[in-house]
Amino acid sequence: MIARFKTTTCDILSFRLASHHLAMRVHTSKLVQVCSATGFKNPTPMAILPALNARVEGCTVNRVGQALLREKSLMQQLSLRQIIRIIPRHDVAVFTRALIPYDEEELLYHTRQAMNMIVALDVEAFTLLKMMETTITLVLSGKELTKEELVRALALAMQDLLTNAQKEIWRWPSELVGRETLGESLLRLLLPVFSLKGFLCVMPLKGNAQNRTIRLTHEFFGKLFPGFDDVSDANASEELVKRYLHCYGPATEESFARWAGVSDRQAQRMWEPLLETLAEVQWNDFSGWMLQEDVEQLGHSFVTDNLHLLGPHDPWLQHDNRNLLLDGKQLFRYFFKSTGPPPGMVLFDGKCVAGWHQRRQGNKLYVTIEDIGLPLGRVAISEIEHEIWRLATAMHLRSGGFSLKHV
């Protein structure tokens, strides 16, 4: 019999804040542990800093660089939906191989935009992945290439593995991207899935959003990662679902699919082995699933009165049931707009009180706080100034203060 529990929005948010390491900042010695919760999106070098500054006391650009380059306890991976994510090196399987599609149907979810091209080429998507594995060392050995350069080099090298008829189709103009061949477009869609196999890593502190460089993982780290098999991949899959539920529960299979970037079918496959360890949780008119041991902690998490400037890519803003964070369509449109640079969120006492944007000029960091009609007034000016100083220090900048804008 499935256990059912009733709880409150307040208890859920308090538990999630603790799970996201936002209830209280921790020492820099726990940097890797903080990153192990869900990993952090890092679309540009050091875009991760606001997220780490909100969770880790005294975390600076040098400390993150040390973890990425010298200790190599953290690593950057190209993940599904073209997301670049920073994860703990010892957790590489949890955030990569756990998400590898099991069969052709699961894989085709990631190439659904190019079904016509796959049919025309008359080759299975899994076969293309195997061809990428065959040629990747030849293409990338001893080099660092941008994603664009890697796609072009792979497309050229893989032609030797095709029949003459397939080669001609491979060089057709792409239906998806101008000035790109059919083969290049297919490889661009498959590259994030191929990256889950662990062959590639994104170089830290190099390039910008468009020109990040990619390298063979074993060359950067000096040795091959341990081999994986079906058992270890299954364990990693279960562990990823557990971490998702620990940070975002109560949740559903569908919400996990959206967060992970996989099909509903794959999400169901990953979710099912954990069914006996889950409990149904109800609050207001909603329900979802949590790990049974987490349900026991509901109502026992406490939030300190502190201020956080969360960046627009922070894991806290990736909640599927956003009604827990915000009330009203106007606020949804403000934080999750589809055009223009998204704002960050000002979090005080665990609740959203405003939005914010940052601007760097010379060696100074300037912040614009945007009043969006929430109770910002209960935050003291000195607290905002101190938090901006803390973030500027983390970025090795001086604080230029803040301006207030009504939206």
N, C-alpha and C positions, 0 to 999 in steps of 0.2 A: 504494500500500500504506500502510495506517495505521500510524504509528509507535506503539510501546507502550513504556512506561517503568515501572520499579518504583522505589518510593521508600518512605519511612518516615513514620509519624505525626509524628515530631519535625520532619522537614524540611518537611512540609506546614504545620504550625503556625507554624514560624519564618517561612516565606514569607508566610503570611497575616498574621501580626502586623506584618510590614514593610509589607504592602499596605494594612493598616488604619491605618498611622501609629502603631502601638502599640509598636514596637521602641524608639523614641527620640522624645522630644518635640521639636517644631520651633519655630522663631521665629514670633511672631504675624504676621509679614509673609506667612507661608504659610497663613494661615487659609482663604482661598478654595480653595487647592490641596487642603487636607485635606478640605474639604467636597465636592470634586469626585469623591472615590473612589466613594461610593455615595449621597451625601446623608445627612441626619440627620433622623430622626423628631423632631418637636417638638410633642407633644400639648398642652402648656400653654406660655405664654410663658417662655422661657429654660429649659425642661426639657432643652435641648440642652447646657447648661453642663457637667455631669459628663463628657459625651462629648468636648467640646472641651478641657476641663481635662486630660483624660488624654492628649491628643495635642499640645496647643499650649502652649508655655511662656508663662506670664503672661497667658493669655487671660481677660478679665473681661467682666462684663455690659456695661460701657461699650464695650468693643472690639467685641462682637457687635452691640450697638445701632448703633454707628457704621457697621459694614458693611451693616446692614439699612436704616438710615434716611438716613444722610448720603452715604456712598459708593454705596450701593445696588448693591454688588458681590454681595451675597447676597439671595435672595428666598424668600418662603414660598409654597408651592403646596399646594392640596388635591389629593391624589393618590388612586389607587385604594384601595379598602377604607376610605374616609373618613380616610385618614392625612394629617396635615399634615406636610410635609417641607420642610426648609431646603436649598436648592441654590444653586450659583453662578449668577448671572444669565446669564453667557455660555454656560452649559451647559443653558439652559432647554429646548432641543429634545431633548436627550438624556434628560432625566428626565420629559418630558411627551409631546411629539408622537411620540416613539419608541414609545409604548405605545398609541397610538390604534388601536382595532379596525379591521381592513381591510374587513370585510364584516358583514352582518347576523348571521351565525352567531357570529362573534367577539364582537360587541356583546351578543348575547343572553346570553352567559355572565354578564355583569354585572347583568342584569335577570331572571335565572332564577327568582328568588323571586316575580316578578310576571307570569309567563307568562299566567295566567288573565286578568289585567287588560289586558294588551296585546292578547290575542285579543278580549276584549269590546269594546275601544275600536276594533279593526279599523284599526290604524295601525302602520307599521313603526317600530322603535326609532330607526333612522337618521333618519326623518322628524321624530321628536320632537327629536332633536339639532339639526336644521336650524331647527326652530321656536324652539328656545332661542337659537340664534345670531341669529335675526331680532329677537327681543324683548329680548335682554340689555341693549343700550344704553339702550333706552327705560326699562327697569326700574331700572337701576343707575347711570345717568349722574349724576355729581355727588353720589353717595351712598356710604355704607358701611352694609351690612346684615349681620346675622348669617345663618348658613346657614338657620335657620328662617324668618327674614323674607324672604330671597331666594327660597326655595322657594315660599312663599305668594304673593309678588308675581309670580313667573314663572307660577305656575298660573293666577292671575287674568288676566294679560295674554295668555297663550296661548289662552285660550278663544275669542278673536276669530278665531283661525286654524282653528277646528274647525267641523264641520257641526253643525246643531242636534241631531241624534241623538248625535253624539260629545260635545257639551257636557253633555248629560244624564248620560252614562256618566262623564265626566270628574269630575262632582260627586258620584258615588256614594261611600258610605263605604268607606274603604280596608280591604282584607283583612289588611293587614300592621300598621298602626299605628292605634290608637284616636284619635279626634278629628282624623282626617286624611282628606282626600278621596283618591279613586283617583288623580287627577292629581298631587296633592302627593306621594304615595308614589312614583309613577313618576319624578318629577323629582328626588326625594331620591336614588334609586338611580342616576340618570343624571348627576347633578351632578359627581361625581368624574371621569367619563369626559369630560364637557363641559369640565371644567377643563384637560384635557390639550391642548385647542386653544390655550391661552395667553391667553384673554380675561380670566381672573380671577387675582387674587393675594390671599392672606390677609395682612391688615395685621399687622405685627410689634408686639409689646409692648402689645397691646390685648386686652381681654377675658380670659376664662378658658376652660377646656376646652369649656364649653357655649356661650360667647358670643363666639367669635372673629369679627371682622368681615371682610367680603369686599369688594373694590373692583375696578373695572376696571383691568386692568394698565396700559393706556396712560395712564390718568389719574394713577396713582401714580408711574410712571416718566417721565412727561412726553413720551413719544413711543411710537409703535407699534413693536413688535419687527419685525425683518426678516421679510418674507414667506417662507412655506415652500412647498415643492412635493414631489412624489412622490420625487424624487431625494434631496433633503436629509432628508426623513423616513426614507428607507431607510438613509442614512448614520448618522443619529441612532440608529436601531434597532440597527444593527451595533455602534455605539460603546457602547450600554448593555449589550449582551451581553458585550462585551470587558471592561467595567469590572466586571461581575458576576463573570466568570471570574477576573479578576485578584485579586479580593478573596476569592472563595469557591471557586475551583477547587482540586482536581478536583471537577467538578460535572456534573450532567446537565440535559437539557432540562426534565425534570419538576421538579427543584429550582429551576431558574430561574423556571418558571411560578409556583411557590408563593411565591418571593421577590417577584416582580414583581406578583403578583395578577392574572394573566391565565390564559386557558384553555390547556390542553396544546396545542391546535391553533395558537393564536397564538404560543406559545413555540416550537413547531417551525418556524413560518414565520420567526421572527426569528433562530433558531439556524442554519438551513440555509446561509445565505450564508457562514458562517464555517467550515464543515466542513473545508475544505482547510487551514485555519490551525491546526487543533486536533490534539492528541496525546492518546492514551489513557494514563492513569496508574493504576497499580495499587499498593495498599498493603494489607497484611493480607489480608482477604477481600473488599476493596472495590475499586471502580474508578470512574473518572470522567474528565472531559475538562478539559484546560488549554490555554491558548494555547501554541504551540510555544516562543515566546521566553521564557515564564515557566518552562517545564520546565527550560530551560537554567540557570535561577537556583536551582533546588532544591538545597539543601545549601550555599548561599552566603549565607544570611541568618542574622544573629546577633541575639540578644535580650539587652539589657542587664538587669542585676539591678535592677529598679525595681518600684514598687508603683502600681497603678491602681485607682481606685474607678469602675467602669463602671456607668452607670445602667441601669435595667431596659429601656430602649428603645435601648440602644447597638447599633450594627451588628454588633459582635462576637458578640452573643447571637442573631443572626439566621441563624447557620449552619444549613443543612438537615441535614447529617450531624453531629448533636450529639454522637455518640459520640466525636468528636475532642475535645470540650470536657469531657465529663462521663462518668463510668462508673457505671452503675446507675440503676434506675428511681426510687429514692428521691430522688436528686439531680435527676433530670428533673422529678419532681413538685414539688420545692422551687422550682426556678428558673422553670419554665414552667407554673405552676398557673393554672387557669382562673378562680379566684375570689380576691378580696382583692387588695390592692396587691402587685405582684410585687417581689421583691428585686432589688437590683443585685448585681454580681459583683465580688469582690475578686480582682484578678489580680496575681500576684507571679511575676516571672521567666517571664512568659508563661503561667502555669498558674493555674487557679482554686484558691483556698485558703479562701474563705469567701463568705458573702453579707453584705449590708448594707442598712440603711434609713436615711434621713435625716429629720430633724424640725427645723423652724424655729420658734424661740420668741423673739419680740422681734427683737433684732439678733444673735442667736446661732444657730449651726448645730450641732445635736447629731446624732451618728451612733451607730447600734447595729450592732456587728459580730456576725454570727451564726455561731457555730462549728457547721459541719455535718459534722464528722468528717474534714475534709481537713487537710493538713499546715500549719495556720495558725501553729503554734508556731515555725516557722523565720523568721517575720516579726517584727522587733524592734518593740517598742511605740513607740519614737521614730519609726520609719518611718510607722506608722499615724497618729500624731499630726501628723507633718509633712504627710502627704497630706490629712488633714482640714483643716489650716490652709490649705493651698494651695486647696482647693475653697471653703472659706469666704471666702477673700480674693477669689476669682473672682466670688463672689456678693455681694460687698460686705457680708459679715457677719463676725462674730468667731467663732472656734472655741470650741464648748462642750465639746470633747473627745468621748470615746467610751465606751460601755459594752459589755461582752462578754456575749453571751447564747448558751447552748447549746441547739440545736434538736434 
